[in-house]
Amino acid sequence: MRVAKADERSKMINSLVLGFAIDPIARWIQPDASTYLAAMGSFFDAFGGRAFDHDSAFIANDGQAAALWLPPAVQPDEEAMHAAMGDSIDPALGEDFGNMMEQVSEYHPDEPHWYLPVIAADPAYIGKGLGSELMKHALRRVDEDRVPAYLESSNPLNISLYERHGFEVMAEIRVGASPVMTPMVRAAR
């Protein structure tokens, strides 16, 4: 586990795209494989790519897993996120997704905190403990700052991983026919 180099950015984004290919929320908003593959790399880069500017893009081995953490006061690039999605979300679904994101934003801490927009392993390496090792590596840095950490779990299967690392469920959010989104927080240590 280490901080990623700038030239590893596309490799990491590719691992994230592969890792989220079975994610309930990601595939709810992008059920068509071609649309998913066309949009999600740019979306993930906009969502967590600023981690590369702050030495908080963490890579496992040679890109088998990746985590993009945003330090306090650093936000995702929302304009680029919207541009990445373009018109690819069904308007009816887009309303539910927008309502879900509004509810999620109510749980996002106002105080300084580290934010984990995305973490995933290439599916060929799931179950090898890479996610847990990435969490340990990143949380050492979070704990140096003595601030909380926050994330939204878009896959219920990952909640136990986050709980093992001290995160607590804040809520379960479901809008319309959406899968569950689970905001989680870890107190400062």
The 8 nearest C-alpha neighbors of each residue, nearest first, counted from 0:
[[1, 59, 58, 133, 60, 136, 57, 132],
 [0, 2, 57, 58, 3, 59, 136, 60],
 [1, 3, 57, 56, 54, 58, 55, 4],
 [4, 2, 57, 58, 56, 1, 7, 5],
 [3, 5, 7, 6, 2, 8, 51, 56],
 [4, 6, 7, 8, 3, 51, 52, 9],
 [5, 7, 4, 8, 9, 3, 10, 11],
 [8, 6, 10, 4, 5, 9, 11, 3],
 [7, 9, 11, 10, 6, 5, 12, 4],
 [10, 8, 12, 11, 7, 13, 6, 40],
 [11, 9, 13, 7, 8, 12, 62, 14],
 [12, 10, 14, 8, 13, 9, 62, 65],
 [11, 13, 9, 15, 14, 10, 40, 16],
 [12, 14, 16, 10, 11, 15, 9, 17],
 [15, 13, 121, 11, 17, 12, 16, 18],
 [14, 16, 18, 12, 119, 13, 17, 19],
 [17, 15, 13, 19, 14, 18, 40, 12],
 [18, 16, 14, 20, 15, 121, 19, 13],
 [19, 17, 121, 15, 119, 120, 16, 20],
 [18, 20, 22, 21, 16, 17, 15, 25],
 [19, 21, 17, 18, 22, 16, 26, 25],
 [22, 20, 19, 23, 26, 18, 25, 17],
 [21, 23, 19, 25, 20, 24, 154, 26],
 [24, 22, 26, 25, 27, 154, 178, 21],
 [23, 25, 27, 26, 153, 22, 178, 28],
 [26, 24, 22, 27, 28, 23, 29, 19],
 [25, 27, 30, 29, 28, 23, 24, 22],
 [28, 26, 24, 25, 29, 30, 23, 177],
 [27, 29, 26, 25, 88, 30, 24, 92],
 [30, 28, 26, 35, 27, 31, 25, 34],
 [31, 29, 26, 27, 28, 32, 35, 34],
 [30, 32, 34, 29, 33, 35, 26, 36],
 [33, 31, 35, 34, 36, 30, 29, 37],
 [34, 32, 36, 35, 31, 37, 38, 30],
 [33, 35, 37, 31, 32, 36, 38, 29],
 [36, 34, 32, 29, 33, 38, 37, 39],
 [35, 37, 33, 34, 38, 39, 32, 40],
 [36, 38, 34, 35, 33, 39, 40, 41],
 [39, 37, 35, 83, 36, 40, 84, 41],
 [38, 40, 42, 41, 35, 36, 43, 16],
 [41, 39, 43, 42, 38, 12, 16, 44],
 [40, 42, 44, 39, 83, 43, 38, 45],
 [41, 43, 39, 80, 83, 45, 40, 44],
 [44, 42, 46, 40, 45, 41, 39, 47],
 [43, 45, 48, 41, 42, 46, 47, 40],
 [44, 46, 76, 42, 80, 43, 48, 79],
 [47, 45, 75, 43, 44, 42, 76, 48],
 [46, 48, 67, 49, 44, 116, 45, 75],
 [49, 47, 44, 50, 45, 51, 46, 67],
 [48, 50, 51, 52, 47, 69, 75, 53],
 [49, 51, 55, 56, 48, 53, 69, 52],
 [50, 52, 49, 56, 53, 54, 48, 55],
 [53, 51, 49, 50, 54, 55, 48, 56],
 [54, 52, 50, 55, 51, 49, 70, 69],
 [55, 53, 51, 56, 52, 2, 50, 3],
 [54, 56, 50, 53, 68, 57, 51, 67],
 [57, 55, 67, 50, 51, 3, 2, 54],
 [56, 58, 2, 66, 3, 1, 65, 55],
 [57, 59, 65, 3, 1, 62, 0, 64],
 [60, 58, 0, 64, 62, 63, 61, 65],
 [59, 61, 62, 63, 0, 58, 64, 1],
 [60, 62, 63, 59, 58, 64, 10, 7],
 [63, 61, 64, 59, 11, 58, 60, 10],
 [62, 64, 121, 59, 61, 120, 60, 124],
 [65, 63, 120, 59, 62, 119, 121, 58],
 [66, 64, 58, 118, 119, 11, 57, 59],
 [65, 67, 118, 57, 117, 56, 68, 58],
 [66, 68, 56, 47, 50, 117, 115, 57],
 [67, 69, 115, 55, 50, 114, 56, 66],
 [68, 70, 114, 50, 73, 113, 115, 71],
 [71, 69, 113, 73, 72, 68, 114, 112],
 [70, 72, 112, 111, 113, 73, 69, 114],
 [71, 73, 74, 70, 111, 112, 69, 113],
 [74, 72, 71, 70, 69, 75, 49, 50],
 [75, 73, 72, 76, 69, 49, 77, 47],
 [76, 74, 46, 77, 47, 45, 49, 73],
 [75, 77, 45, 79, 78, 46, 80, 74],
 [78, 76, 80, 79, 75, 81, 45, 46],
 [77, 79, 81, 80, 76, 82, 45, 83],
 [80, 78, 82, 81, 77, 76, 45, 83],
 [81, 79, 77, 42, 83, 45, 78, 82],
 [82, 80, 84, 78, 79, 83, 85, 77],
 [81, 83, 79, 85, 80, 84, 78, 42],
 [84, 82, 42, 80, 81, 85, 41, 38],
 [83, 85, 81, 82, 87, 38, 86, 80],
 [86, 84, 82, 83, 87, 81, 88, 38],
 [85, 87, 88, 84, 89, 90, 82, 83],
 [86, 88, 85, 84, 89, 34, 29, 38],
 [89, 87, 86, 93, 28, 90, 92, 29],
 [88, 90, 92, 91, 93, 87, 86, 28],
 [91, 89, 93, 92, 88, 94, 86, 87],
 [92, 90, 93, 94, 89, 95, 88, 96],
 [93, 91, 89, 95, 94, 90, 96, 88],
 [92, 94, 90, 96, 91, 95, 88, 89],
 [93, 95, 97, 92, 96, 91, 98, 90],
 [96, 94, 98, 92, 97, 93, 174, 99],
 [97, 95, 93, 99, 98, 94, 92, 100],
 [96, 98, 94, 100, 99, 95, 93, 101],
 [99, 97, 101, 95, 96, 100, 94, 102],
 [98, 100, 96, 102, 97, 101, 174, 95],
 [99, 101, 103, 97, 102, 98, 104, 96],
 [102, 100, 98, 104, 99, 103, 97, 105],
 [101, 103, 99, 100, 105, 104, 98, 172],
 [102, 104, 100, 105, 101, 106, 99, 182],
 [105, 103, 107, 101, 106, 102, 100, 108],
 [104, 106, 103, 102, 107, 101, 108, 100],
 [107, 105, 104, 103, 108, 182, 102, 169],
 [106, 108, 104, 105, 109, 103, 149, 182],
 [109, 107, 110, 106, 112, 149, 111, 105],
 [108, 110, 107, 111, 112, 106, 105, 72],
 [109, 111, 108, 112, 147, 146, 71, 107],
 [112, 110, 71, 146, 72, 109, 113, 147],
 [113, 111, 71, 147, 146, 148, 110, 114],
 [112, 114, 148, 70, 71, 69, 149, 147],
 [115, 113, 149, 69, 68, 148, 150, 116],
 [114, 116, 68, 150, 117, 67, 69, 149],
 [117, 115, 47, 114, 150, 46, 67, 68],
 [118, 116, 67, 115, 66, 47, 119, 43],
 [117, 119, 66, 65, 67, 15, 116, 120],
 [120, 118, 18, 15, 64, 65, 66, 117],
 [121, 119, 64, 18, 63, 125, 122, 14],
 [120, 122, 18, 14, 123, 63, 17, 124],
 [123, 121, 125, 124, 18, 120, 17, 14],
 [122, 124, 121, 125, 120, 63, 126, 18],
 [125, 123, 122, 121, 127, 120, 126, 63],
 [126, 124, 122, 127, 120, 123, 121, 128],
 [125, 127, 128, 124, 129, 130, 122, 123],
 [126, 128, 125, 129, 124, 130, 131, 120],
 [129, 127, 131, 130, 126, 132, 125, 124],
 [128, 130, 132, 131, 127, 133, 64, 59],
 [131, 129, 133, 132, 128, 134, 119, 120],
 [130, 132, 134, 128, 129, 133, 135, 160],
 [131, 133, 129, 135, 134, 130, 136, 128],
 [132, 134, 130, 136, 131, 135, 129, 137],
 [133, 135, 131, 137, 132, 136, 138, 130],
 [136, 134, 132, 138, 133, 137, 131, 139],
 [135, 137, 133, 134, 139, 138, 132, 0],
 [138, 136, 134, 140, 139, 135, 133, 141],
 [139, 137, 141, 140, 135, 136, 134, 142],
 [138, 140, 142, 137, 141, 136, 135, 143],
 [139, 141, 143, 138, 137, 142, 144, 136],
 [142, 140, 138, 144, 143, 139, 137, 113],
 [141, 143, 145, 139, 144, 140, 188, 138],
 [142, 144, 140, 141, 145, 139, 188, 146],
 [145, 143, 142, 141, 146, 140, 187, 188],
 [146, 144, 142, 187, 188, 143, 141, 147],
 [145, 147, 187, 112, 144, 111, 148, 141],
 [148, 146, 187, 186, 112, 185, 113, 149],
 [149, 147, 113, 185, 112, 184, 114, 146],
 [148, 150, 184, 114, 183, 113, 185, 115],
 [151, 149, 115, 183, 114, 182, 116, 152],
 [150, 152, 182, 181, 183, 153, 180, 149],
 [153, 151, 181, 154, 180, 182, 150, 158],
 [152, 154, 180, 24, 151, 181, 23, 155],
 [153, 155, 156, 152, 157, 22, 23, 24],
 [156, 154, 157, 158, 153, 152, 179, 181],
 [157, 155, 154, 158, 159, 160, 152, 153],
 [158, 156, 160, 155, 159, 154, 161, 152],
 [157, 159, 161, 160, 155, 156, 162, 152],
 [158, 160, 162, 161, 157, 163, 156, 155],
 [161, 159, 163, 157, 158, 162, 164, 131],
 [160, 162, 164, 158, 166, 163, 159, 165],
 [161, 163, 166, 159, 165, 164, 160, 167],
 [164, 162, 160, 161, 165, 159, 166, 158],
 [163, 165, 161, 162, 166, 160, 134, 135],
 [164, 166, 162, 185, 163, 167, 161, 186],
 [167, 165, 185, 162, 184, 161, 183, 164],
 [166, 168, 183, 184, 162, 185, 169, 165],
 [167, 169, 183, 170, 182, 181, 166, 184],
 [168, 170, 183, 182, 167, 184, 181, 171],
 [171, 169, 168, 181, 182, 172, 183, 106],
 [170, 172, 181, 180, 179, 173, 182, 169],
 [171, 173, 180, 179, 181, 170, 174, 99],
 [172, 174, 179, 177, 178, 180, 175, 171],
 [175, 173, 177, 95, 99, 176, 172, 98],
 [174, 176, 177, 95, 173, 178, 92, 96],
 [175, 177, 174, 178, 173, 95, 92, 27],
 [178, 176, 174, 175, 173, 179, 27, 24],
 [177, 179, 24, 173, 23, 180, 176, 27],
 [178, 180, 173, 172, 171, 181, 177, 153],
 [179, 181, 153, 172, 152, 171, 173, 151],
 [180, 182, 171, 152, 151, 170, 172, 183],
 [183, 181, 151, 169, 150, 170, 152, 168],
 [184, 182, 168, 167, 169, 150, 166, 149],
 [185, 183, 149, 166, 167, 148, 186, 150],
 [186, 184, 166, 148, 147, 165, 167, 149],
 [187, 185, 147, 188, 184, 148, 146, 166],
 [186, 188, 147, 146, 145, 185, 142, 148],
 [187, 145, 142, 186, 146, 147, 143, 141]]
